């Protein structure tokens, strides 16, 4: 399964399905999995009363597999395309079929075979049949992805071909005409022929390589080489020149080249096998043999459309061939009354789209609105809003028919949840048994030892120039109160989100200088401006700010190119420092070279150059005023806002005059420090926004909440607090192994209370972001990390009484996750959601559940790592107390792993429910789904290792739990950034794997190996 996700990434979804998911052996693996569950039921006699929870769990997976089998073999799905004002009852299947209709004029025989192809598998097939005892054979010749025609000249037995490029307002198209052939072009079907016998066509006549044209209508022409134009009169034979543009009404054509003896071959336009474009035609080339006569036929097809038919005449038989989707009729029709598309204000990104349809079933007419997460269920068919036509006048509905398989699978989900519940809370469950063992351990007295022996194992610039620069910075000071009022003004960002300028300013400064404020340091003196002050000052006096250090660079990574740059004490360079004496950008060549490389091939220099280039361009746009989009236009239907640099010609006259004059006047007041007048002008702009942008501006409470969220910047402070608390707690936890004193216990309890207070503050911060964003805060990589950090803290607080190491390690790891969330590659901005991610109960529950599972599994991994470290540092003198702690950590490890596995399984299958409710399939082997299932299997194997006598020890459990967490890292991050699929954030080539990943992996291996040899002399205790 893991291999399939990489095959899909490198060679496309169709390839992964053909060679793995649709393979007969993969189905046998699933059957084998079901047999294993059944065998375990028999072997361990799970039908006994005390084993019922485990029985439910195993039966659930068998039921799920049965439901999946029914779906695989009895369901069907596809899409339905409907244009506005039209009705349809045709489903275009998502499976492709080779269809052959053989006829002699009296009788007809139809052959249909489901086939799929991939660029890396054996695509050979042969269909043998007969028609009235005439043997017929259809066999595979070649499969071509993204097929385009290519002319091969000077071929023996080749045909004369004329190549034309035609255009009719919807893009260019290449056409090849054989002698006597006619092609229709344009909406009005202008017919163009080559030596055609048909009348009423624009006939291009060739004789001995010379060309003339005879047209039933006047033609305009334009000779590109000489840049001359003219007209060809109708019904007159006139000379035609190649590479000349001829126009007939709304259609035009260019006779490009003539090939006296050539043939056309289809070649792939894809550079890589995975680059198969769904919007382009693929081709299946087959050989058809009737008796001894053989002919080749090229069958073009495109995903999501019905195929075209190709006809052959062989030995008196007519054979019509097609390959592609199949048309399936439903017993009713859907009429599209209206397709509606809403976009985010000022953006081209869709916010939502919906289809107003009428179900026509005999004389019944039922109106219904289909939109994302609002499904039409009718007569066993489910219709989902999938996509739309590019002209926004037609809808594309996803259709599925799988009632039996879905409900049986849902029954399996229910039984699994029930089994998990009783497994966790049943009287005789393994979970209850481990809890009882933990309680007994906590009651034992620990012999104090000396802690000392234990802890010992761990333990540039020109002065004059800088003065001028400092004076220049000092002159940019803005009144803090007025800057705060400026920060409260609303602005529209590039994605169309309306937010306070304070948010935009903070995001901007964080991107260019890595800090949410501006700081200038020089010889011990500091000048600091908050985000509002700095952002306003840059707009008021951009020329001055071009000389002030703002752009963060890493001079070491920049090498020779960055060596001449003069850095400030804060590691920043001015905008002008990146321009040479002539004003040319010094990074142009380096940036172009870096961008030509694949992400995985870029070195540290390339990555640093690209980062600095991005910061430079962001700063350029600020100086140009492009980001200050504060003026709504009452004439704009999409609620687009505009910057003060806009021309405003499409604004109402009175509005245009106001917005053109208000900002320059406001800036002048700021320069002259006339704060009363400046504040008055801000109020005018605010009023203008409130009147014209009332429909999309957040209410005052949400604006105030966002400003508060920005000001607090809590996650930045919390990661430092969690690191500190976690480290102190860990030291005390180690101390408590050997020393039991009231003062230590008092300090321990105080730190636990502080941890709880910090957790509550953390909770409030997440809720505040939820309120500001108006959607659950786990929609991107940054929010996922923050949420996992929160759940991890929750797990630590829930389990701190069971193990002294649970809370310290959870707190440390929470701090680490919050620290990682501030790294360059994660974006902390609050962003708009894709339509499919909006307004879905199942989505919120699914994401919250599955992300929550990462925390106990992370806790399990760090507890396992801590247990291994204790095994390494254990000596003969410290053996007794450390063995107790190892046993304690192992028990809490297994408890945490069990909870995490159950939550992960529930979250994964809730994802199936959401997928089914959103687009009609509960499982499609998307890489995220697949890796979630792999993680479930990995952790299930770890928890079942105790049934193997030689592996039933604490060392194996702790090592396995530590390394198992890599499957979660792959599921949560690897899929998002390195594989293609519905859950992927990255596009194109993957980014390089951070070197820290290799360091951590190597460190874990060293710890595991060392722990093994340190304990090799003794016996490994049972877990």
N, C-alpha and C positions, 0 to 999 in steps of 0.2 A: 504493500500500500504506500509506503514511504517512497519507493522507487517510482510509483505511478505519478506522484505529485511533481517529481523532478522531470519525468518524461513529459507531463503536461506543460510544464514551464518551458522546456526546450523545444518541444515538437508540436504543441497544441493539444487542445482538449480531445479532438476527434482521435488523435493517435493514442492517447492514454486510454480512451474507452475501447478502441479496437484491440490493442495488444494486451490490455490488462483487465479492465472492469467488465468488458463484454466477453472475455475469454472463458471457455468451458472450465478450465482448471481453476479459475477464480471462484466460479460457482461451487466447485468441489471443495474449495477451502472453506467457504461459508457453511456448506453442508457438514464438513468435518468439525467445524466449530460447534455446530448444533449437536453433533454426536458426542463431542467432548462434554458438553453440558449435561446431556442425558446420561452418559457413563458415570459422571460424578454423582448424579442423583442416585444411581443404583449403588455405586461403590460405597458411598458414605451414608446410605440409607436416609436420605434427606426427607423421606415421607414421615419419619417419626415426629411426634408432636413438638418436641423440643427443638427440632430442626426446621420447622415450618418457615421461619423468616428467610433462611438460606435457600429453601426449596422455592419460595416465591421468586427470589432473585434469579435463580437459574432457569426456572420456567419462563420468566419474563423475557430473557434473552432468546429462548427457543421460539416464543410467540413472535418476538420482533423479527427473527430470521424468517419465520413462516410468512409474516406480512410482507417482508421485503421480497420473498420469492414470488408471492402472488402479484405484487406490483411489477416485478421484473417480467413476468410472463403473460399477464392479462391486461395490464393497463396500457393506455395509449395517450399521447399528448401531442401538442403542436401549437400553431398560432392561427389566429383568424384576422385577416386584414379587411377593414371596412372603410370606405371613403364616406365623407359627410353626405347625407341625403340618399345613401345606398344601403342595401341590406345584403347579408351574406349568411349562408348556412354551410360554408365550406371550411374545414380545418385543414391547414397545410401541415402534414405530419413532420415530426422531428426525426423520423427515420427515413433513410434513402433506399429506393428500390430501383432495380433494373427491370424495365417493362418492355416486353417484345410482343407485338401484334403481328401475326403471320396470316396472310390471306392470299387466296388464289382468285378472288372475285366472287366466289360462291360461299366458301366456308372461311371461318376465322378461328385461329387458335391464339390464346393469350398465355404468356409466360411471365410470371412475376417472381423476383428473387430479391430478398433484402441483402444489401451489400454495404460495406463501409471500407474506406481506404485511408492509408496513412503513408507518409514518405519514408518510414523506416521499417515497415513490416512487409511480409510477403503478400502482395495483393492479387496473386494469380487466382483465377477461377475459370471454370469451364462449364457451360450449360449445353448439354446434348439432348436433342429431341428429334422428332420427325413429324412431317406433315404429309399425309397420304403416302407413307413409306419413303418420302424424300428425306434423307438425313440432313439435319441442320445442327450447326455447332456455333456457339457464341463464346468467345474466349477473350481474356484480358490481354491488352497490348501495352497500355501505359496509362498511368495516372499523373495528371499535371495540376498542381495547386496554383491558384492565381494565374490561370492560363492566358497568355496573349499570343496572337499570331505573329510568326516571324517568317519572312520570305527566304527561301533557299534557291539561289539562281543556278542556271546552267545544269538543270537536272534532266537526265535522259527520260524522254516521255513526258516532260513538264508541260504546263499549259501557259498560255499568254495571260498575264495578270496586270491589272491596272490598280495601283494603290491610290486611294483618295482619303483625305482628311475632311470630315463633314462636321458641321456645327449648326445647331438649331436653337440656340439660347440656353441649352442645358448641358453645356460642356462639349468637348471635342471627342470625336470617335473616328477610329481608323476603319476603313472599309476596303475590301479587296474584291474586285469585279473580274469574273472570267468573261470570255467572249460570249455575247448573247445574254448576259445576266443583267438584271435590273434590280436596283435597291431603292427603297422608299426612305426619305429623310424628312425630318421636321414634323411639326404637329399637323401640317396640312398634307403630309405624305407626298412631297415633291419626288417624282420618280426620275432617277438618273440611271442610264444604261451604258453599256460598253458594247458597241457593234450590235445593238439590240434590234430585233425585228418588230418589237412592239411599237405601236403608234402612240403619240401624245406624251412621249418621254423626252427628257433632255438627253440626247444620244451623242455620246463621245465616239467618234469614228476613227479607227486607226488603220493606216495602210502603209506597209513598209516602214513602220516607225514614225511616220508623220501623223499628226492628229488634227482633226477638225471637229466642230460641234454643230449640231442641228437642234434648235430649241423651239418648242411651241409658244414660248413667251420670251419677251425681252430679258436679257441678262446683263447685269452690271459686272465689270471685271476690274481688277486692280493688279498690275504687274509689280510684284514686290522688288524685283531686281532694279527696275528703272524708276520705281515710284510713280508710275503713270496709270491713269484710269481711263475707262471707256465703256462702251455699251455694245452688245451684240444684238442685232435685230432678230426678231422671231422669224421662223421659217426660212432662214437663210444659212447656207453652209459656210461657216467661217473658220479660219485657222484657230487652233487651241494651243496655248503654250503651257507647258508643265510649270508647276510652282507658281501658278497665278490664281488669285482668289476670284471665284465666280459667285455671284449672289442672285438668288431667285426668291424674292419676297423675304420671308423670315428665316430662310435656310441658305447656307452657303457651303461651298465645297472647293477643295484645292486638289487638282490632279497632281499627286506628289511624284510618282515614279512609274515607269513602265518596265515590265520584266517579260521578255519574249518567251523564255522557256524556264518556268519556275514552279515550285510547289510551296504550299503553306504548311509550316509545322507549328504546333503549339508548344510554347516553352513557358517555364514558370517565371513569373516576375518577382517571386519571393527571394530575398537574399539568403534567408535561413528557413529551415523547415517550419519553425514556430511562427513565422511571419505571415501565415495564411490569413488573408484579409477576407472577413465574412462578406464584405461589400463587393467582392470581385468574383468572377466566374471561375470555377474549377472545371477540369475536363477529364472525362473518362473515355479513353480511346479503346475500342473493341474491334476484334476481327470477327466477321460473320462469314461462315462457310456453308454454302448450300450445294450439295453434291461436291463437285470439284471446283466450283467457282467461289473465290474468296474476295471480299471487299472490306476495306477499313472504314470505320465510322467514328467521328468525334462527337461525343455527347457532352454538351455544356450544361452546367447546373450551378445554382447559387442557393445557399442556405436560406430558408425562410420563404422561398418562392417556388411556384410550380414549374416543372422543367419544360423545355421545348422538345418537340418531336422531330426525329430525323428519319427520312424514308429512303429505303434501298429497294432496288429491283434486281432480283437474282433468280435466274432459272425459271422465269415466269411467276415468281412469287413476290408479293409486296410485303416488305418487312418494315414496320414502324418501330423505332427504338427511342427510348427516353430513359434518362437516369436522374433521380432526384426525389424530392418529396412527393408524397401521394395525397391526392385530394380525398378527404373523408367527409361525407355528408352527415349533418346532425338533423334530427327530426323537427327542427324549428329554425327560425331565422332571427337574426339580430339586425335591427335598423339603427344606423348611427344618426341621431338627430343633431348632435353637436359635439365637437371635440374641444375641450377647454384646457388651455395651458397657462399656468401662472408662473411668473418668474420672480426671483428675489428683486426687490427694488434696485434699479440702477445696474442690474447685472443680466447677463445672458443665461445664467444658470437656472434650470427649472426648479421652482419651489414645489409645485404639485401639478399633476395633470389628471384629467378625468374624461370619461366618455358617457354622454347622455344617450342611452339606447332605449329601444322599445323591443321587447320580446314578442315576436309574431308567431303564434302557435295556432294554426287553423284560423278560427275567428277571434281568438283571444289576443289582446294586445296589452302588454304589461310594461309600464315605464320603469326604468331602473338606472341608477347612477353608479358606474364602475370607476373606482379610483384606487390608488395605492392602499393596500390593506383593507379594502372594501370589495369583497368578492361577490360575483353573481353565481349563485347555485341554482341550477335548473335541470331537472330530469337526469341527475347523476353527473352532469357536466359542470365544471367550475371554470369561470372566466375571470382572468386577472388583468389588470392594466399593466402591460409590459413595456410598450414603447409607442412611438407615433411616427408618422411620415414627416419628412424634413420640411414640407411646406405647411405643416400643422393643420392639414385639412383631412387627415385620415388617422385612424387609430390602429394599433397592433395589440391584440389581446392574446394572452397566453391561455391555452385551454388544456384541461386535464380531465381524464375519466378513470378514476381509480378508487371507488368507494370502498370496495372490499379490502384491498391491501392497506389503505390508510387506517381504517377503523380497527383492523386486527393489530396493526403496528401501535396505534394509540392504546389498545388494550395492554399490549406488552409494556408500554411506558408506564401505565397505571400500576401494573403488577410489580414492576421494578421499583417504583417509588414506595409502594406498600412494603415490599421486602426490605428495602433500605431502612424504612422507619422502624420496623420490628427488629431488624438487625442491630440498630443503634440502641433501642430502648427495651428489648426483650430481656427477660430474667436470666436466661442461660446463654446469652450471646457472648461472642469473643470480646466485643467492645466492653460489656459489663465486667467480664473476667479481668481484663487489663486494668480497668478502673479500680477494682478491688485490690489488685496487686500493688497499685500505686499507693493506695491508702495505707496498706500494711508497711510499705517502705517508709512513708512519712512518719510512722509511729516509732521507728527504730532510733536509738541513740547513736550519735556519730562520735567516734573517738577523735578528740582534738590533736592536731599535730602542728609542727612549726610551719608557718606559711612562707617564711623567708626563702627556704630552699626551693619551694614550689614555684614562687613567682620569679625566682632568678632565672628560670628557663625561658621567660618571655622578654625578658626585658631588652648722559651726553649733553652739549649745547653751549652756545655763546651767551654770556651774561647780559650783554646789551640787548641782543635779539630777544632773549627770554623775558627781559623786563618789559620790552615793548609789547610782546605777546601777552604778558600778564596784564598790562594796562589795557590792551584791546579787549581781553576777556572781561575785565572789571567794568568796562563801559557798556557791556551787554546786559547788565543787571536790569531785571524787570520787577516791578512791584509785585510781591508775592500774592497779595490779596487779589489784585487785578488778574494776575496770571491764573489764579484759581477760578475766577469767573470765566476766563477764556477757556479753560479746560472743561467747563460745564457745557459749553456750546456743543451742539450735535454735529456729527460729520458722517458721511457715507463712505465706507471703505470700498476696496476694489471688488469685494464679493457682494456688495449691496447691503451689508449690515449697517444699521444706524446705531452709532455709539458715541459716547462723549469724546471730545478731542483729547482729553486726558488719557484715555485708553490707547488711542492712536499714537500719541506722543510717547507713552511708555513703551509700546511695542517697537516703535521706530528707534528709540535710543538703545533698547536691548539688542536690536539687530545690528546696529552699526558700532556700538561701543561695548556691548555685553553687559551693560548696567542700565537700570531703569531711571537713571538720573545723569546729569552732566557734572563732571568733576575735573577741575584743572589744578594740578599740583606743580609748584615751582619753588625749589630751595626752602622747603619746610612750610610754605604758606599755601593755603588751599582756597579755591573759590568753587562753590557748589551751587548749582541751579537745579531746581526740580524739573520734572518732565514738562510741565506747563510753561515755565519760564524759558527753558531752552528752546522748545518748539516754536513759541511765539517770537522769540528773539531772532531765530533763524529766518523766519518769514519777513520780519521787519527789516533786517539788515543782512541779506544773504552774502553780500560782497565781503563784509567783515568776517563772517563765519567760515568762509572758504579758507581763511588763514589760521583758523583755530583748530587745534588737534581734536579730531572727532572719531576717526576711523581706526578700529582695532586691527592691528596686524601682528603676525608672528614673524619677526625678522629672521629667526633661525631657519624656519621652514621656507621663507622666501628666498634664502640663499643670496647669490650675487645680485639678483634683481632688486632685492629690498635693502641691500647693504648700504647704498648711498642715502637712504631715507633717514631723516632725523626724527627720532621718536621723542615724545614727551615723557615725563616721569611716569605717566599712567599707561605707557605703551601704545599711544595713539599718534596718528599723523594727520595733518590738515588735508583738506580736499585738494588744495593747490599743489601739495607735495607730490601728488600722483600725476601731475601735468608737467611736461618739459618746458623749456624756455619759449617755445613757439605755441604753447597751449595744447599740444597733442597729448593724448592719454598714453602713459608709458607702459600700461599693461596690455594694450591691444593685441599684440602678437602673441604674448604668452597665454592670454585668455583663449584666443582662437585655437591655439595648439592643444590646450587642455581640454576644450570642449569637443575637439575631434576624437579624443580618446574615449574608449569605453570607461564607465565608472570604475570597473574592477582593475583597469590598467593604469589609473591615475596614481601618481606618487604623492608624497606629502606636499611637494612644491605645487603640483597641479591643483590639489584641493585647496591649498591656502590662496592661490591666485584667484580661483573661482569665488571663494568666500569674500575676498577683498573687493573683487569686481562687483559682486552683488551689493556690498555695503556702499561702494562708490556710486553706483547707479541709484540706490535708494536715496542717498544724500543729494544727488543731482536733481531728482524729482521733487525733493523737499524745497531746495533752493528755487526751483522753477514754479513752485506753488501748485503742483499737480495733485497733491494729496489732500489739499484743503477744500474738499467738496462739501460746501456748507449751504449751497443755494438750491432748493427744489424749484422745479419748473412746472407751473400749473398746466402747461400744454403737453407735458410728457406723460403718456399713458402708463409707462413702466416705472414711474416715480423715481427717475434718475435725478441725482443732485450733481451740481457742477461747481468747479473751482472758480475763484475770482479771475483766473486767467482766460476763461472761456469767452467766446465772442458775443454770446447772449442775443444773437439775431433772431433766434426762434423763441425767445421769451416774449410775453406780453410787453408792449412798449413801456408802460409805466414801471413794471417789475424790472425790465432791462436797465432802465436808467438808474434805478435804486441800487441794484447789485453791482453795476459797473463803478459807481462812485463811492459806495460805502466803505469798501475795504481799503483802498488807497487813503481815504480820509482817516480811517481808523488807525492805519499804520503810522500816519503822520502825527496823530495825537500821541501814540505810544512813543515815537521818537522824541517828541517834545516833552514827554512825561506829563501830559495833561490828562491825568487819570480820570477825572470826572467826565470829560468829553468822551474819552475812550470807552468808559463804562456805559455811557449813554448810547453809543453806537453799537456796543455789544447787545444791549437790550433791544435795539431796533432789529438786528439780525435774528435774535432769539424770537422776537414776535413774528417776523417774516417766516421763520421755520415752523413755528407752532401753528400758523394759519394755513400754510400751503402743504405742510408735511404731517398734518394731524393724523392721517390714516396710518402712518408707518412709524411715527416717533414713539419710543417706549414711554410709559407713564413716569411721573416724577419719582415714584417709589423705586422703580427699577433703575432709573438713572442714578439716584442716590446710592442704591445698593452697589452698582457697578463702580462708582467712584470710591466707595468705601473698600470694596474688594481690591481695587488697584492700590489704594493707599496702604492697606494692611500688608499686602505682599506676604501673606502668612507662610506659604509653603517654603519660601526662601529661609525664613527664620526657624521654621519647624524642623527642617532637616538638620540644622546645627544643634537645636535643642535635643532632638532624638539621638543624634550621635553622642552628645555629651552624657545624657541620661543613660543610654544603652551601655556606654563604656563603664561608667561608674557602677551601674547595676551588675555588669558582668564581673568586675573586680570584687564586688561584695559577695556575689554568688560563689565565686571561687573561694573567697575567704571563709564563707560559711561552711565549706566542706570540712575545715579544720578547726575553726574557732567559733564557739557559740557564746556570744555575749549579748546582754540586753542593749548596750549602746549600738552594736551592729544591727540588731533587729529593729531598733528604733529608726536608725538611718534608712534601713531597707524599706520600712513602712512609709516613711516620708517620701522617698523616691517613687514608690508605687503610687502614692496619692498625686504627686507631681505628674507622673506619667498619665494618670487618669484625667487630670485637668487638661494636659496637652492634647489628649485624645478628644476630649469634648470640644476644645477649641478647633481642632482639626475637623471634627464633624460639622461644626458650625460653618467653617470655611467652605466645605464641599456643598452644603445646603445653600450657601450664599451664591456660589457659582451656578448651581442648578436654577435658582430663582432668576439670576441675571440672564442666563442663556435660554431659559424657558424650555430646556430639554435636559434629560438625565445626563450627568457629567461623566459619561464613559463612552464617548463617541469617537475618540481618536487615540493615538498612541500616548500622548501626554496625559490625558484624562484616565486612561487605563492604568498607567503606572501609579498615579496619585490614588486611585481607588483601591488598587491592590495593596498599596502602602497602608491605607486606612483599615482595610480588612485584616491585614497582618497585625496591626496594633490591637485590633479587637480580639484576634485569636490569642495574642500574648496576654491580654488582660483576663480573658476567660480561663486561661490554663496556668496562670502564674502560681496558683496554690498547688498544682500537681507537680511542678518542677521549678526549681529556683532559676533554671536557665531559660525557661520559655519566654518570659517577659524581656530579659536583657537582650537575647538574640533577636526577638521580634522587633524590639525598639531600634536596635542597631540596623537591622535590614530595612526597616521602614525609612530610617534616615537615609540609607544608601539609595533606595528607590526614589526618594524625593530629590536627592542630589542628581541622580541620573536624569530626572525629568527636566533639569535645567541645562542639560548639555545641548550643543548646537543643533543636533539632528532631530530634536523634538520641538514642536511649535506649541507654545502655551496659549495661543490666541483662542478666543471663543469664536467659533465659526458657524455658518449656516449648515443645515443638514441636507443630505440628499433626500429626494421625495420618499424613497422606500424606507428610510429610517425615521420617518415622521409618523406620529399618531398611531403607534402600534403597542398595545399592552404586552403582547408576547415578546416583542423585541426588548422592551425595558426589562422584563423578567429574565429573559434568556441571557442578555449581556451581563446584567447584575449578578446572576447566579454563576455564570461560567467564570467571570473575572474574580468573584469571591472565592472560587475553588482554588485559584492560584495561591492565595495567601496561606491556607493550612498546608498546602504542598510545599510552598517555600519554607514555611516553618519546619516542616518535616526534614527538608534538605539541610537546613542549618543546624538542627538538633542532631542529625546524623553526623554532620561534619564535626560538631563539638564532641560528640561521643568518641569519634575516631581520634581527635586530638587528645582527649583524656586517656585513651588507650596508649598513645605514644608516650605521654609524660608520666605514666604510672610507674612507680617503683615498688620495691618490696615493702618499704616503710609506709607508703601511701596506698597500698593495694586495697585495703578494706574500705576506706571511705570513698575512694574513687570508683571501685566496683559498684558500690551502691548508687553513686551518681550516674554511672554508665547504664545501669539497669533502669534507673528512673528515666533517663533521657530516651532509652530504647522504647519503654512503654508509652511515653507521651508522643514519641515519634510515630509509633504504630497507630495510636489514636488519631493523631493529626492527619496521617496519611489516609486512614479509613474515611474520615470526615471529608477530606479533600477529594478523594476518589468519588464518593457518593455525590457530592455537590457538582463535580465535573461531569459525571454521567448524567445527572438531572439537567444541568445546564445545556449539555450537548443535545439531548433529546428535546428539550424545550426549544432549542434552535431549529430542530426539525419541524416542530409545530409552527413556529413563526414563519419558516420558509414555506410551509404548506399554505399558511394563511395569506402570505404575501404574493407568491408566484406559483403556487400549485404543485410543489414537489417537496416532500419532507426529507429527501436525501438524494444528492446528485454527485457525490464524491468530489465536491469542491475541496481544494487543498486544506482549507481551514477545518472543514468537517472531518476530512480524512486524518489529519494530524491530531484532532481532538480524540478521535476514536483510537488512534495509535497510543496516545497518552493514557487513555482508559485501560487499554490492554497492558501497557507497560506497568502501570501501578497495580493492576489486578495480578499480574505475574509476581511482582515484588511481594504482595501480601500473601500469595499462595506458596512462596518459597519454603515456608515453615512446614509444609507437608512433605518436603524432601528431607529425610533424616540428616544427611550430611550438610545440608544448608540451614538447618534449624539452630542458628546461633545469632548472637547479638551483632557480631562483626558483619556478617552477610547482610542482615537487615539494614544496618546503618550505612554501609557502602552502597547498597542497592538504592536506598531512598535518596542518597546524595546524587548519584548519577542519573536516576530516573527524572530528576528535575530538568535535565536538558531537553527532554521531550516537551515539557511545558514551555521552555524558552523558545523552542522551535515553533510550537503552536502559537504562542502569543506574539513573537517578534519575527522569527524566521519566515513564516508564511507571509506576514504583512509586508516585509521588505525584500524578500528574496525569491518569492514564487508568485506566479500570476494566478488570478482568481478573483472571486467576488469580494474578498476581504482584503485585497492587496492595496497598500498605500503607494507603493512604488510602481513605476512603469518603465519598460525597456530593460536595459541591462542592470543587474543588481549592483548595489554598492558593495565595496570591499568589506569583508568581515573584520571588525575592529580587533586590533592586536590583543586587547585585554581579554577577549574570549579565549584565545590560545593560552595566555598566561594562566587564567583561572582553571582551564581544563588540565593543564600540566600540573598546577599546584594540587588540584584534587587527586590526580593520579599518584603524585608523590606522597600525599597524606595517607591515601588508601594502602599503598604498598608498604610504607613505613609502619603503619598500624598493624598490618598483617605480620610482618617479621618481628615486631616488638612483642607480639602475643603468640608467636608460633610455638614457643617452648611450653606455654600453658595450654590448657584446653579452652576452647571457645564455649562460653556458656550459652545455654538455650535462651532464645528470645522470650 
